[in-house]
């Protein structure tokens, strides 16, 4: 069991690093970067549990800090303390919260969400699909909501919003522009990849 978990964890970590260090993982969309790195983390959380999921989520968060520092976008100040917040000459340690905490959540939530859905629905693929979908939606709103609350003025300046309604519209625009695509991708990946991986893991 330990050897299997270590091997699978290493494989998932390698995938995350591959995504993070190449254009595959972070896709520049001008203001923010879309990502698919959450997909292997969701799968790992379901297969290996919340502790390993949290570890992989932490790796995701650290990779986000690195990529936003090395290749910044307009909102990179919210993900890296090394990037000055708009309107100031210095970064913020709160960027560590935005970059890391939602990503650790992505590694913890799927395990418990899937277990609950299975008890309620008793349909494996549907539960896996909904786990990937719901986790990604919550991750998107958690990240964008944290940015809007913690970096309210800077975010409003970045998206040219002059009111709270303008900020909310900007968050919804991000969700509909890339959040839905990320959620659907994670949903199909979880429902298609997890069952055969379970069979292979149990066999060996």
PAZAPA-4460 file (N, C-alpha, C; in steps of 0.05 Angstrom, whole numbers, plus 32768, in hexadecimal, padded with zeros to 4 digits):
% residues 204
    n_x    n_y    n_z   ca_x   ca_y   ca_z    c_x    c_y    c_z   seq   type   mol
   8011   7FE8   8000   8000   8000   8000   8011   8019   8000     1      X     A
   8026   801A   8011   8037   8031   8013   8047   8036   7FF9     2      X     A
   8050   801F   7FEE   805F   8022   7FD5   804D   802C   7FBE     3      X     A
   8034   8022   7FBE   8021   802B   7FA9   801B   8048   7FAD     4      X     A
   8016   8051   7FC5   8010   806D   7FCA   8028   807F   7FC3     5      X     A
   8040   8076   7FCA   8058   8086   7FC4   805C   8088   7FA6     6      X     A
   8058   8072   7F98   805C   8072   7F7B   8048   8084   7F6D     7      X     A
   802E   8082   7F75   801A   8092   7F69   801D   80B0   7F70     8      X     A
   8026   80B5   7F88   802B   80D1   7F90   8041   80DD   7F80     9      X     A
   8056   80CE   7F7B   806D   80D7   7F6B   8064   80DC   7F4E    10      X     A
   8053   80CB   7F43   8049   80CF   7F28   8039   80E8   7F26    11      X     A
   8026   80EC   7F39   8015   8104   7F39   8026   811D   7F3D    12      X     A
   803A   811C   7F4E   804B   8133   7F52   805A   813A   7F39    13      X     A
   8064   8125   7F2B   8072   812A   7F12   8060   8137   7EFD    14      X     A
   8047   812E   7EFC   8034   813A   7EE9   802F   8158   7EF0    15      X     A
   802C   815D   7F0A   8027   8179   7F13   803F   818B   7F0B    16      X     A
   8057   8181   7F10   806F   8191   7F0A   8072   8194   7EEC    17      X     A
   806B   8180   7EDC   806C   8182   7EBF   8059   8198   7EB6    18      X     A
   8041   8197   7EC0   802D   81AB   7EB9   8036   81C7   7EC2    19      X     A
   8041   81C9   7EDA   8048   81E3   7EE5   8060   81F0   7ED7    20      X     A
   8073   81DF   7ECE   808B   81EA   7EC2   808A   81EC   7EA3    21      X     A
   8073   81E6   7E98   806F   81E9   7E7B   8056   81F9   7E76    22      X     A
   8052   8202   7E5E   8039   8211   7E57   801F   8201   7E5A    23      X     A
   8022   81E6   7E5D   800A   81D5   7E5F   7FFA   81DC   7E78    24      X     A
   8007   81E1   7E8E   7FF9   81E4   7EA8   7FEC   81FF   7EAC    25      X     A
   7FFA   8215   7EA5   7FEF   8230   7EA9   7FEB   823D   7E8E    26      X     A
   7FD3   8244   7E87   7FCD   8250   7E6D   7FC7   826D   7E71    27      X     A
   7FD7   827E   7E65   7FD4   829B   7E68   7FBA   82A5   7E5A    28      X     A
   7FAA   82B3   7E6A   7F91   82BE   7E5F   7F91   82DD   7E63    29      X     A
   7FA8   82E9   7E63   7FAA   8306   7E66   7FAA   830E   7E83    30      X     A
   7F92   8310   7E8F   7F90   8319   7EAB   7F99   8303   7EBE    31      X     A
   7F91   82EA   7EB8   7F97   82D4   7ECB   7FA0   82BC   7EBA    32      X     A
   7FA8   82A7   7EC8   7FB1   828E   7EBB   7F9D   8278   7EC0    33      X     A
   7F94   826B   7EAB   7F83   8253   7EAF   7F96   823C   7EB5    34      X     A
   7F8C   8227   7EC2   7F9D   8210   7EC9   7F8F   81F6   7EC7    35      X     A
   7F9E   81E1   7EC3   7F93   81C5   7EC4   7FA2   81B5   7ED9    36      X     A
   7FB2   81C2   7EE9   7FC2   81B4   7EFD   7FB0   81A8   7F13    37      X     A
   7F99   81B4   7F17   7F87   81A9   7F2B   7F7C   818D   7F24    38      X     A
   7F7D   8186   7F0B   7F71   816C   7F02   7F7F   8154   7F0F    39      X     A
   7F9A   8151   7F0C   7FA7   813B   7F19   7FA5   813B   7F38    40      X     A
   7FA2   8153   7F43   7F9F   8155   7F60   7F84   814A   7F69    41      X     A
   7F6F   8150   7F5B   7F55   8146   7F61   7F55   8127   7F5F    42      X     A
   7F61   811D   7F4A   7F62   8100   7F46   7F72   80F3   7F5D    43      X     A
   7F89   80FF   7F64   7F99   80F4   7F7A   7F8B   80F5   7F94    44      X     A
   7F7C   810A   7F9A   7F6D   810C   7FB3   7F59   80F5   7FB6    45      X     A
   7F4B   80EF   7FA0   7F37   80DA   7FA0   7F44   80BF   7FA4    46      X     A
   7F5B   80BB   7F96   7F68   80A1   7F97   7F79   809C   7FB0    47      X     A
   7F87   80B1   7FB9   7F9B   80AE   7FCE   7F94   80BB   7FE8    48      X     A
   7F7F   80CB   7FE9   7F77   80D7   8002   7F7E   80F4   8005    49      X     A
   7F73   8101   801A   7F77   811E   801D   7F93   8127   8025    50      X     A
   7FA2   8116   8033   7FBD   811E   803B   7FD0   8121   8022    51      X     A
   7FD0   810D   8012   7FE0   810E   7FF9   7FD5   8123   7FE6    52      X     A
   7FBA   8126   7FE6   7FAE   813B   7FD5   7FB7   8156   7FDE    53      X     A
   7FB7   815B   7FF9   7FC0   8174   8003   7FDD   817A   7FFC    54      X     A
   7FEE   8165   7FFE   800A   8168   7FF6   800D   8170   7FD9    55      X     A
   7FFE   8163   7FC8   7FFF   816A   7FAB   7FF3   8186   7FA6    56      X     A
   7FDF   818D   7FB5   7FD3   81A8   7FB3   7FE8   81BD   7FBB    57      X     A
   7FF7   81B7   7FD0   800D   81C9   7FD9   8021   81CD   7FC2    58      X     A
   8028   81B7   7FB5   803B   81B8   7F9E   802F   81CA   7F88    59      X     A
   8015   81C8   7F83   8007   81D9   7F70   8009   81F6   7F78    60      X     A
   8004   81FC   7F92   8006   8217   7F9B   8022   8223   7F98    61      X     A
   8036   8213   7F9F   8052   821D   7F9C   8059   8222   7F7F    62      X     A
   8050   8210   7F6D   8055   8214   7F51   8047   822D   7F46    63      X     A
   8030   8233   7F52   8022   824B   7F4A   8031   8264   7F52    64      X     A
   803D   8264   7F6A   804E   827A   7F73   8066   827E   7F60    65      X     A
   8072   8268   7F59   808A   8269   7F48   8083   8274   7F2C    66      X     A
   806E   8269   7F20   8068   8271   7F05   805E   828E   7F04    67      X     A
   8050   8297   7F18   8046   82B2   7F18   805D   82C6   7F1E    68      X     A
   8072   82BC   7F2B   8089   82CC   7F30   809B   82CF   7F17    69      X     A
   809E   82B8   7F09   80B0   82B7   7EF2   80A2   82C2   7ED9    70      X     A
   8088   82BE   7ED6   807A   82C7   7EBE   8060   82D5   7EC7    71      X     A
   8062   82ED   7ED3   804A   82FA   7EDE   8036   8303   7ECA    72      X     A
   801C   8304   7ED3   8007   830F   7EC4   7FFC   8327   7ED5    73      X     A
   7FE5   8332   7ECD   7FDB   8349   7EDA   7FD3   8343   7EF7    74      X     A
   7FCA   832A   7EFD   7FC2   8323   7F18   7FD6   8312   7F27    75      X     A
   7FEF   8311   7F1D   8003   8301   7F2B   800A   830B   7F47    76      X     A
   8004   8323   7F4D   8009   832E   7F68   7FF8   831F   7F7C    77      X     A
   7FE2   8312   7F73   7FD1   8303   7F86   7FDB   82E7   7F8B    78      X     A
   7FEF   82DE   7F7C   7FFA   82C3   7F7E   8017   82C2   7F86    79      X     A
   8024   82D8   7F85   8041   82D9   7F8C   8047   82F2   7F9C    80      X     A
   8053   82EE   7FB4   805B   8305   7FC5   8072   8315   7FB9    81      X     A
   807E   830A   7FA4   8094   8318   7F97   808B   832D   7F83    82      X     A
   8072   832C   7F7B   8066   833E   7F67   8058   8355   7F76    83      X     A
   805F   836E   7F70   8052   8384   7F7E   8034   8385   7F78    84      X     A
   8025   838B   7F8D   8008   838E   7F8A   8003   83A7   7F7A    85      X     A
   7FEF   83A6   7F68   7FE9   83BE   7F58   7FE4   83D6   7F6A    86      X     A
   7FF1   83EC   7F63   7FEE   8405   7F72   8002   8408   7F89    87      X     A
   8013   83F3   7F8D   8028   83F4   7FA2   8043   83EC   7F96    88      X     A
   8057   83ED   7FA7   8072   83E6   7F9E   807C   83CC   7FAB    89      X     A
   806A   83BE   7FB7   8072   83A5   7FC6   805D   8390   7FC3    90      X     A
   8065   8377   7FC7   8053   8360   7FC6   8045   835C   7FE1    91      X     A
   8034   8347   7FE2   8025   8342   7FFB   8028   8324   8002    92      X     A
   802C   831F   801C   802D   8303   8025   8012   82F5   8022    93      X     A
   7FFD   8304   801F   7FE3   82F8   801B   7FE1   82E9   8001    94      X     A
   7FF4   82EF   7FEF   7FF5   82E0   7FD6   7FFA   82C3   7FDB    95      X     A
   8008   82BD   7FF0   800E   82A1   7FF7   7FF4   8292   7FFE    96      X     A
   7FE2   82A0   800C   7FC8   8294   8012   7FB8   828E   7FF9    97      X     A
   7FB7   82A1   7FE7   7FA8   829D   7FCE   7FB3   8287   7FBD    98      X     A
   7FCE   8285   7FBC   7FDB   8272   7FAB   7FDA   8255   7FB7    99      X     A
   7FDA   8253   7FD2   7FDE   8239   7FDE   7FC4   822D   7FE9   100      X     A
   7FB5   823C   7FF9   7F9E   8231   8008   7F89   8225   7FF5   101      X     A
   7F80   8233   7FE0   7F6C   8227   7FCE   7F76   820E   7FC1   102      X     A
   7F90   820D   7FBB   7F9C   81F5   7FAE   7F9E   81DD   7FC1   103      X     A
   7FA3   81E3   7FDA   7FA3   81CD   7FEE   7F87   81C2   7FF1   104      X     A
   7F73   81D5   7FF0   7F57   81CD   7FF1   7F50   81BA   7FDB   105      X     A
   7F5B   81BF   7FC3   7F56   81AE   7FAC   7F60   8191   7FB1   106      X     A
   7F74   818F   7FC2   7F7F   8175   7FC9   7F70   8167   7FDF   107      X     A
   7F61   8175   7FEE   7F53   816A   8005   7F35   8165   7FFF   108      X     A
   7F28   8178   7FF3   7F0B   8177   7FEF   7F02   815F   7FDE   109      X     A
   7F0F   8158   7FC7   7F04   8143   7FB6   7F00   8128   7FC5   110      X     A
   7F12   8121   7FD7   7F11   8108   7FE5   7EF6   8106   7FF4   111      X     A
   7EF0   811A   8004   7ED8   811A   8015   7EBF   811E   8004   112      X     A
   7EC1   812F   7FF0   7EAA   8134   7FDF   7EA2   811B   7FD0   113      X     A
   7EB5   810C   7FC5   7EAF   80F3   7FB7   7EA3   80DF   7FCA   114      X     A
   7EAE   80DC   7FE2   7EA3   80C9   7FF5   7E86   80CF   7FFB   115      X     A
   7E80   80E9   7FFF   7E64   80F1   8005   7E51   80EC   7FED   116      X     A
   7E5B   80F3   7FD5   7E4A   80F0   7FBD   7E44   80D2   7FB8   117      X     A
   7E58   80C1   7FBE   7E54   80A5   7FBA   7E3F   809A   7FCD   118      X     A
   7E3E   80A4   7FE5   7E2A   809B   7FF8   7E0E   80A4   7FF0   119      X     A
   7E0D   80BB   7FE4   7DF3   80C7   7FDC   7DEA   80BB   7FC1   120      X     A
   7DFC   80BB   7FAD   7DF4   80B3   7F92   7DF8   8096   7F8C   121      X     A
   7E0D   808A   7F98   7E14   806E   7F93   7E1A   8068   7F75   122      X     A
   7E24   807C   7F67   7E2C   8079   7F4B   7E48   8084   7F48   123      X     A
   7E5B   8072   7F44   7E78   807A   7F45   7E7F   8090   7F31   124      X     A
   7E78   808C   7F17   7E81   80A0   7F03   7E73   80BB   7F07   125      X     A
   7E5A   80BA   7F0E   7E4C   80D3   7F13   7E58   80E2   7F2B   126      X     A
   7E5E   80D3   7F40   7E6B   80DF   7F58   7E86   80EB   7F51   127      X     A
   7E96   80DC   7F40   7EB0   80E6   7F38   7EAD   80FF   7F27   128      X     A
   7E9A   80FF   7F14   7E95   8116   7F03   7E8E   812E   7F13   129      X     A
   7E7B   812B   7F26   7E73   8142   7F36   7E89   814B   7F49   130      X     A
   7E99   8139   7F52   7EB0   8140   7F64   7EC3   8153   7F55   131      X     A
   7ECA   814B   7F3D   7EDC   815C   7F2D   7ED0   8177   7F27   132      X     A
   7EB7   8176   7F20   7EA9   818F   7F18   7EA6   81A2   7F30   133      X     A
   7E9C   8198   7F46   7E97   81AA   7F5D   7EB1   81B4   7F69   134      X     A
   7EC5   81A2   7F6C   7EDE   81AB   7F77   7EEA   81C2   7F67   135      X     A
   7EEA   81BF   7F4D   7EF6   81D4   7F3C   7EE7   81EE   7F3D   136      X     A
   7ECC   81ED   7F3E   7EBC   8205   7F40   7EC2   8213   7F5B   137      X     A
   7EC3   8204   7F71   7EC9   8210   7F8B   7EE5   821B   7F8B   138      X     A
   7EF8   820E   7F7E   7F13   8218   7F7D   7F15   8233   7F6F   139      X     A
   7F07   8234   7F58   7F07   824D   7F49   7EFC   8264   7F59   140      X     A
   7EE5   8260   7F66   7ED8   8276   7F75   7EE8   827C   7F8E   141      X     A
   7EF5   8268   7F9A   7F05   826C   7FB2   7F1E   827E   7FAB   142      X     A
   7F2B   8277   7F95   7F42   8287   7F8C   7F39   82A4   7F85   143      X     A
   7F25   82A6   7F74   7F1D   82C1   7F6B   7F11   82D1   7F82   144      X     A
   7F01   82C3   7F93   7EF6   82D1   7FAA   7F0B   82DB   7FBD   145      X     A
   7F20   82CB   7FC2   7F36   82D3   7FD3   7F44   82EB   7FC8   146      X     A
   7F49   82EB   7FAE   7F56   8302   7FA1   7F45   831B   7FA5   147      X     A
   7F2B   8318   7F9F   7F19   8330   7FA1   7F17   833B   7FBD   148      X     A
   7F18   8329   7FD2   7F16   8332   7FED   7F30   833D   7FF8   149      X     A
   7F46   832F   7FF3   7F60   8336   7FFE   7F6C   834D   7FEF   150      X     A
   7F6A   834D   7FD4   7F76   8362   7FC4   7F60   8372   7FB6   151      X     A
   7F4D   837A   7FC5   7F35   8387   7FBA   7F3C   839E   7FA7   152      X     A
   7F4B   83B2   7FB1   7F52   83CA   7FA1   7F63   83C3   7F89   153      X     A
   7F77   83B3   7F8D   7F89   83AB   7F77   7F7A   839B   7F62   154      X     A
   7F68   8389   7F6B   7F59   8379   7F57   7F46   838B   7F48   155      X     A
   7F39   839D   7F56   7F27   83AF   7F48   7F36   83C0   7F33   156      X     A
   7F4E   83C8   7F3A   7F5E   83D7   7F27   7F66   83C6   7F0F   157      X     A
   7F6D   83AD   7F14   7F76   839B   7EFF   7F60   8395   7EEB   158      X     A
   7F47   8393   7EF5   7F30   838C   7EE3   7F20   83A5   7EDB   159      X     A
   7F29   83BC   7EE3   7F1C   83D5   7EDD   7EFF   83D6   7EE8   160      X     A
   7EFC   83CD   7F01   7EE2   83CD   7F0E   7EE1   83E3   7F23   161      X     A
   7ECB   83F2   7F23   7EC9   8408   7F36   7EB4   8403   7F4C   162      X     A
   7EAA   83EA   7F4E   7E96   83E3   7F62   7E98   83C5   7F68   163      X     A
   7E8A   83BD   7F7E   7E89   83A1   7F85   7E7C   8390   7F6F   164      X     A
   7E67   839C   7F63   7E59   838D   7F4D   7E6C   8389   7F36   165      X     A
   7E7D   839C   7F31   7E91   839A   7F1B   7EA5   8383   7F21   166      X     A
   7EAD   8381   7F3A   7EBF   836C   7F43   7EB2   8350   7F40   167      X     A
   7E99   834F   7F48   7E8A   8335   7F46   7E87   832D   7F29   168      X     A
   7E82   8340   7F17   7E80   833A   7EFB   7E9A   8331   7EF0   169      X     A
   7EB0   833C   7EFA   7ECB   8334   7EF0   7ED1   8317   7EF9   170      X     A
   7EC9   8310   7F12   7ECC   82F5   7F1B   7EBC   82E1   7F0B   171      X     A
   7EA3   82E9   7F05   7E92   82D8   7EF5   7E9D   82D4   7ED9   172      X     A
   7EA9   82EA   7ECE   7EB5   82E8   7EB3   7ECC   82D4   7EB3   173      X     A
   7EDC   82D4   7EC8   7EF2   82C0   7ECA   7EE6   82A4   7ECB   174      X     A
   7ED1   82A1   7EDB   7EC5   8286   7EDE   7EBA   827C   7EC4   175      X     A
   7EAC   828D   7EB5   7EA0   8284   7E9C   7EB4   8282   7E85   176      X     A
   7ECA   8291   7E87   7EDE   8290   7E72   7EF0   8278   7E74   177      X     A
   7EF8   8270   7E8D   7F0A   8259   7E90   7F01   8246   7EA6   178      X     A
   7EF2   8250   7EB9   7EEA   823F   7ED0   7ED9   8227   7EC7   179      X     A
   7EC6   822C   7EB5   7EB4   8217   7EAC   7EC4   8201   7E9D   180      X     A
   7ED6   820A   7E8C   7EE6   81F7   7E7D   7EF8   81E6   7E8F   181      X     A
   7F03   81F3   7EA4   7F14   81E4   7EB7   7F03   81D0   7EC6   182      X     A
   7EEB   81D8   7ECE   7ED9   81C6   7EDD   7ED0   81AE   7ECD   183      X     A
   7EC9   81B3   7EB4   7EC0   819C   7EA3   7ED7   8189   7E9D   184      X     A
   7EEF   8194   7E99   7F06   8184   7E94   7F0C   8172   7EAC   185      X     A
   7F0B   817E   7EC4   7F10   816F   7EDD   7EFB   8159   7EE1   186      X     A
   7EE2   8160   7EDB   7ECC   814D   7EDE   7ECF   8134   7ECD   187      X     A
   7ED5   8139   7EB3   7ED8   8122   7EA1   7EF2   8112   7EA8   188      X     A
   7F07   8120   7EAF   7F20   8113   7EB6   7F1C   8101   7ECE   189      X     A
   7F0F   810B   7EE3   7F0B   80FB   7EFB   7EFA   80E2   7EF5   190      X     A
   7EE4   80E5   7EE6   7ED2   80CF   7EE0   7EDE   80BB   7ECE   191      X     A
   7EF1   80C3   7EBC   7EFD   80B0   7EA9   7F17   80A4   7EB3   192      X     A
   7F26   80B3   7EC3   7F41   80AA   7ECA   7F41   809A   7EE4   193      X     A
   7F31   80A2   7EF8   7F32   8095   7F12   7F2B   8078   7F11   194      X     A
   7F15   806F   7F04   7F0E   8052   7F05   7F24   8040   7EFB   195      X     A
   7F30   8044   7EE4   7F45   8032   7EDB   7F5E   8033   7EED   196      X     A
   7F64   804B   7EF9   7F7A   804D   7F0B   7F75   803D   7F24   197      X     A
   7F5C   803D   7F2E   7F55   802C   7F45   7F5A   800F   7F3F   198      X     A
   7F52   8006   7F27   7F55   7FEA   7F20   7F73   7FE2   7F1F   199      X     A
   7F83   7FF4   7F13   7FA0   7FEE   7F11   7FAD   7FEE   7F2D   200      X     A
   7FA5   8002   7F3D   7FB1   8004   7F58   7FAA   7FEB   7F69   201      X     A
   7F91   7FE2   7F67   7F89   7FCB   7F77   7F96   7FB1   7F6C   202      X     A
   7F9A   7FB0   7F52   7FA6   7F98   7F46   7FC3   7F94   7F4F   203      X     A
   7FD2   7FAB   7F50   7FEE   7FA9   7F57   7FF4   7FB1   7F73   204      X     A
***
